[in-house]
């Protein structure tokens, strides 16, 4: 399992100087994933019962979406560099789905997986803080993120895991883990402020807003989260809030570029609404549909990129998958709340808030290949199954207890 936890730890990184080392396109991260797959195959034979891989709606939706994307890639034209193309990402997600559903079969494994992801995001925060400290005098509008790959994607990864950390802060009793989570939460909050992602900020507001609205003590949670998240943004020189309220000339140009890319993406959807232009071809074909042959840009909108590359049916599949994941985590949260399962409840409640934040942030970022997002989708499957199993065990135990007969 240590290999899977290591994979979770590396999930926020995209250009790490150590984890992305390798021979050509084969990197250390891909090697870890390969070892995880081999371990999952051996582990499958040791299990008493094989998992129902397609036993949930979101698992079937994910499989259909992957098949759709891979067919689109095959029909889009000449084969490109497989290892660096989006098709390889979908293949990797299929392997990751198999590994996650196979090896995650106890509540503690889910807990350690999410703790490893939080540690990875916090480790990335250290890099960002160091980069800001080292280069802030050279660049007035510095947005650190060289090691994590991109400050926007780092922010989305943080949005997925920060709500879980917040619920852990409220419920963890072990002093060591509680202090560790507090420290990591503060580090990540500071890094999110330095990342200065406007789309990430909107997603953060949505995730925090849902957390506060869905809680019993709304005022207390609002005040605590305001202190933990808003204050770092007020202290850093170029926070996402400041970029949103007081954009610079570069920010204005960036906004205009995105609008131009969005219009071109809509043109792609109008031209090929059912099949799209082909997986991975949004950026290469942007010049044709924008009227500017030299225009090169990503979509900066996950939903538009789905529709433009794979067609409207694929976008509907993805939206359905998002909804099923959100709904499943909501069911799991209710099951654990009714049964007094204080171990699984923080993870279900936190991940549901994280999905809300990520879904909103996806309107402004091309993040359909964000590894941690897909891991959360996959983890929601054993999380719900384990919550139901633990709830049934509690009911059966209660029914088996002897009833005192009055004299």
C-alpha positions in Angstrom: 0.0 0.0 0.0 2.9 2.3 0.5 3.2 2.6 -3.3 -0.4 3.8 -3.6 0.1 6.3 -0.8 3.2 7.6 -2.6 1.1 7.9 -5.8 -1.4 10.0 -3.8 1.5 12.1 -2.4 2.7 12.9 -5.9 -0.7 13.7 -7.3 -0.4 17.5 -7.0 2.9 17.6 -8.9 3.4 17.9 -12.7 7.0 19.0 -13.1 8.7 17.8 -10.0 12.5 17.6 -10.4 12.6 14.2 -8.8 9.3 12.5 -9.4 9.2 13.5 -13.1 12.7 12.2 -13.8 13.0 9.3 -16.1 14.1 7.9 -19.5 12.3 9.8 -22.3 8.6 9.8 -21.5 8.8 7.1 -18.9 9.0 9.0 -15.6 9.3 7.9 -12.0 5.6 8.7 -11.4 4.6 6.4 -14.2 6.9 3.7 -12.8 5.1 4.1 -9.4 1.8 3.7 -11.2 3.0 0.6 -13.0 4.1 -1.0 -9.7 0.8 -0.1 -8.1 -1.0 -1.8 -11.0 1.1 -5.0 -10.5 0.5 -4.9 -6.8 -3.3 -4.5 -7.4 -3.3 -7.6 -9.7 -1.6 -9.7 -7.0 -3.8 -8.2 -4.3 -6.9 -9.1 -6.3 -6.2 -12.8 -6.0 -5.7 -12.5 -2.2 -9.1 -11.0 -1.7 -12.0 -13.2 -0.6 -14.3 -11.5 -3.1 -13.5 -9.5 -6.2 -14.8 -5.9 -6.2 -17.8 -5.1 -8.3 -15.9 -2.7 -10.6 -19.0 -1.7 -12.6 -21.4 -1.9 -9.6 -22.0 1.8 -9.5 -23.4 4.3 -12.0 -20.4 6.5 -11.9 -18.0 3.6 -12.6 -20.0 2.7 -15.7 -20.2 6.4 -16.8 -16.4 6.7 -16.3 -15.8 3.6 -18.5 -18.1 4.9 -21.3 -16.4 8.3 -21.1 -12.9 6.6 -21.4 -14.0 4.5 -24.4 -15.5 7.5 -26.1 -12.3 9.5 -25.6 -10.0 6.7 -26.8 -12.2 6.2 -29.9 -12.1 9.9 -30.6 -8.3 9.8 -30.3 -8.1 6.9 -32.8 -10.3 8.6 -35.3 -8.8 12.1 -35.0 -6.0 11.4 -37.5 -2.4 10.2 -37.4 -1.2 8.7 -34.1 0.7 11.3 -32.1 3.1 10.9 -29.2 1.1 8.4 -27.1 2.9 9.1 -23.8 2.4 12.8 -23.9 -1.1 12.8 -25.4 -4.5 13.0 -23.5 -5.2 9.4 -24.7 -2.4 8.2 -22.4 -4.0 10.2 -19.5 -7.3 8.3 -20.1 -5.5 5.0 -20.2 -3.7 6.0 -16.9 -7.1 6.8 -15.3 -8.4 3.4 -16.3 -5.5 1.8 -14.5 -5.9 4.1 -11.6 -9.6 3.2 -11.3 -8.7 -0.5 -11.3 -6.0 0.0 -8.6 -8.1 2.2 -6.4 -11.2 0.0 -6.3 -9.0 -3.1 -5.9 -6.7 -2.1 -3.0 -8.9 0.3 -1.1 -11.0 -2.0 1.0 -10.7 -0.7 4.6 -11.6 2.7 6.1 -8.0 3.2 7.3 -6.7 2.8 3.7 -9.0 5.7 2.6 -7.8 7.8 5.6 -4.2 7.2 4.8 -4.7 7.9 1.1 -6.3 11.3 1.8 -3.7 12.1 4.4 -1.0 11.3 1.8 -2.7 13.6 -0.7 -2.9 16.4 1.9 0.8 15.9 2.7 1.6 16.1 -1.0 -0.3 19.3 -1.4 1.4 20.7 1.7 4.8 19.6 0.4 4.0 21.5 -2.8 3.2 24.5 -0.7 6.7 24.5 0.8 8.1 24.8 -2.8 5.8 27.6 -3.6 6.7 29.5 -0.4 10.4 29.1 -1.1 10.0 30.2 -4.7 8.1 33.3 -3.6 10.8 34.1 -0.9 13.6 33.7 -3.5 12.2 35.5 -6.5 9.7 38.1 -5.1 12.3 40.8 -5.5 12.8 40.0 -9.2 9.2 39.8 -10.3 6.5 42.2 -9.1 3.6 39.9 -10.0 5.2 36.5 -9.2 2.9 33.5 -9.1 5.0 30.7 -7.8 4.3 27.2 -9.1 7.3 26.0 -11.2 7.7 22.7 -9.2 4.0 21.9 -8.8 3.6 22.6 -12.6 0.9 25.3 -12.6 -0.5 27.5 -9.8 -4.0 27.1 -11.2 -4.0 23.3 -11.1 -2.3 23.3 -7.7 -5.2 25.5 -6.4 -7.8 23.0 -7.7 -5.9 20.1 -6.1 -5.9 22.1 -2.8 -9.6 22.8 -3.1 -10.3 19.0 -3.3 -8.4 18.2 -0.1 -8.7 21.3 2.1 -12.3 20.6 3.2 -11.3 17.2 4.4 -8.5 18.7 6.4 -11.0 21.2 7.9 -13.3 18.4 9.0 -10.3 16.6 10.5 -9.4 19.7 12.4 -12.8 19.5 14.1 -12.7 15.7 14.8 -9.2 14.4 15.2 -8.3 13.5 18.8 -4.8 12.3 18.4 -2.6 15.3 19.2 0.1 14.5 16.7 -2.2 14.1 13.7 -4.3 17.1 14.8 -1.2 19.4 15.0 0.1 18.0 11.7 -3.2 18.7 9.9 -3.3 22.3 11.4 0.2 22.9 10.1 -0.5 21.5 6.6 -3.8 23.5 6.4 -2.0 26.7 7.1 0.8 26.0 4.6 -1.7 25.1 1.9 -3.8 28.2 2.6 -0.8 30.4 2.2 0.2 28.7 -1.0 -3.3 29.1 -2.5 -3.1 32.8 -1.7 0.3 33.0 -3.4 -0.9 31.0 -6.4 -3.3 33.8 -7.1 -5.7 31.8 -9.2 -8.9 33.8 -9.9 -10.8 30.7 -11.1 -9.5 28.8 -8.1 -10.8 31.6 -5.9 -14.3 31.3 -7.3 -14.1 27.6 -6.7 -12.9 28.1 -3.2 -15.8 30.4 -2.4 -18.2 27.9 -3.8 -16.7 25.0 -1.8 -16.5 27.0 1.4 -20.0 28.4 0.8 -21.4 24.9 0.5 -19.6 23.7 3.6 -21.0 26.6 5.6 -24.5 26.3 4.2 -24.6 22.5 4.8 -23.4 22.7 8.4 -25.3 23.1 11.6 -23.2 25.9 13.2 -22.9 28.1 10.1 -21.6 31.2 11.8 -18.9 29.4 13.7 -17.7 27.6 10.5 -17.8 30.8 8.5 -15.7 32.7 11.1 -13.1 29.9 11.4 -12.8 29.4 7.6 -12.6 33.2 7.1 -9.7 33.4 9.5 -7.9 30.4 8.0 -8.4 31.3 4.3 -9.2 35.0 3.9 -6.5 36.4 6.1 -3.6 34.9 4.1 -5.1 36.4 0.9 -5.1 39.8 2.5 -1.5 39.6 3.5 0.2 38.4 0.3 1.0 41.2 -2.3 -0.8 39.6 -5.2 -3.7 37.4 -4.0 -6.4 36.0 -6.2 -8.9 38.4 -4.5 -6.7 41.4 -5.5 -6.3 40.1 -9.0 -10.1 39.7 -9.2 -10.9 43.2 -7.9 -8.0 45.1 -9.3 -6.8 43.4 -12.5 -3.5 44.5 -14.1 -3.0 45.1 -17.8 -1.7 41.6 -18.1 -4.8 40.2 -16.3 -7.0 42.1 -18.7 -5.1 40.7 -21.7 -5.4 37.2 -20.2 -9.2 37.7 -19.8 -9.5 38.8 -23.5 -7.4 35.8 -24.6 -9.7 33.4 -22.7 -12.8 35.0 -24.2 -11.3 34.6 -27.7 -10.5 30.9 -26.9 -14.1 30.4 -25.6 -15.6 31.8 -28.7 -13.4 29.5 -30.9 -14.4 26.6 -28.7 -18.1 27.4 -29.2 -17.4 27.5 -33.0 -16.0 24.0 -32.7 -19.1 22.8 -30.9 -21.4 24.4 -33.5 -19.4 22.7 -36.3 -19.2 19.3 -34.8 -21.7 19.0 -31.9 -21.9 15.2 -31.7 -18.3 14.1 -32.2 -16.2 17.2 -31.5 -12.9 18.0 -33.3 -11.1 15.1 -31.7 -9.4 14.3 -28.4 -6.4 16.7 -27.8 -7.1 18.8 -30.8 -8.6 21.9 -29.2 -5.3 23.8 -29.1 -4.0 22.7 -32.5 -7.2 23.6 -34.2 -7.8 26.8 -32.4 -6.3 28.9 -35.1 -8.8 27.5 -37.7 -11.9 28.2 -35.6 -10.7 31.6 -34.1 -9.8 33.2 -37.5 -6.2 33.7 -36.3 -3.9 31.1 -37.6 -1.2 31.9 -35.0 -3.5 31.8 -32.0 -2.5 29.0 -29.6 -4.3 28.7 -26.2 -5.9 26.1 -24.0 -9.6 26.3 -23.4 -9.5 27.5 -19.8 -12.9 25.8 -19.4 -13.1 22.1 -18.8 -16.7 21.8 -19.9 -16.2 23.7 -23.1 -13.1 21.6 -23.9 -15.1 18.4 -23.4 -17.8 19.6 -25.8 -15.3 21.0 -28.3 -13.0 17.9 -28.5 -15.5 15.0 -27.8 -18.9 16.5 -28.5 -21.9 17.4 -26.4 -22.7 13.7 -25.5 -19.3 13.4 -23.8 -19.9 16.6 -21.9 -23.2 15.3 -20.7 -21.5 12.1 -19.6 -19.0 14.1 -17.6 -21.6 16.3 -16.0 -23.6 13.1 -15.1 -20.5 11.6 -13.6 -19.9 14.8 -11.5 -23.5 14.7 -10.3 -23.3 11.0 -9.4 -20.1 11.6 -7.4 -21.6 14.5 -5.6 -24.8 12.6 -4.8 -22.9 9.5 -3.7 -20.8 11.5 -1.3 -24.0 13.1 0.0 -25.5 9.6 0.6 -22.3 8.5 2.3 -22.4 11.6 4.5 -25.9 10.9 5.6 -25.2 7.2 6.3 -22.2 8.0 8.5 -24.1 10.9 10.2 -27.0 8.7 11.1 -24.8 5.8 12.3 -22.5 8.0 14.3 -19.5 7.0 12.1 -17.1 9.8 13.1 -14.2 8.2 11.2 -15.7 8.2 7.7 -18.0 11.2 8.1 -15.2 13.9 7.8 -13.9 12.3 4.6 -17.3 12.0 2.9 -18.3 15.6 3.9 -15.0 17.1 3.0 -14.8 15.4 -0.4 -18.3 16.5 -1.3 -17.3 20.1 -0.6 -14.1 19.6 -2.6 -16.1 18.3 -5.6 -18.3 21.4 -5.4 -15.3 23.7 -5.4 -13.5 21.8 -8.2 -16.7 21.7 -10.4 -17.0 25.5 -10.1 -13.3 26.0 -10.7 -13.5 23.9 -13.9 -15.5 26.7 -15.5 -12.3 28.8 -15.6 -9.6 26.1 -16.0 -8.9 23.2 -18.3 -8.6 20.6 -15.5 -10.2 17.5 -16.9 -6.8 15.7 -16.5 -6.3 16.7 -12.8 -5.2 13.4 -11.2 -6.4 14.2 -7.7 -10.0 14.9 -9.1 -10.2 11.4 -10.7 -8.7 9.8 -7.6 -11.5 11.4 -5.5 -14.1 10.1 -7.9 -12.7 6.6 -7.6 -12.3 6.8 -3.8 -16.0 7.7 -3.5 -16.9 4.1 -4.6 -15.2 2.1 -1.8 -16.0 5.0 0.6 -19.8 4.5 0.1 -19.5 0.7 0.2 -17.6 0.8 3.5 -20.0 3.3 5.0 -22.9 1.0 4.2 -21.1 -2.1 5.5 -20.2 -0.4 8.8 -23.7 0.9 9.2 -25.2 -2.6 8.7 -22.7 -4.1 11.2 -23.8 -1.5 13.8 -27.5 -2.4 13.2 -26.8 -6.1 13.5 -24.7 -5.7 16.6 -27.5 -3.7 18.2 -30.1 -6.3 17.3 -28.0 -9.1 18.7 -27.6 -7.4 22.1 -29.7 -9.2 24.8 -32.8 -7.4 25.9 -33.4 -7.2 29.7 -36.7 -8.8 30.7 -38.4 -6.9 33.5 -39.2 -9.0 36.6 
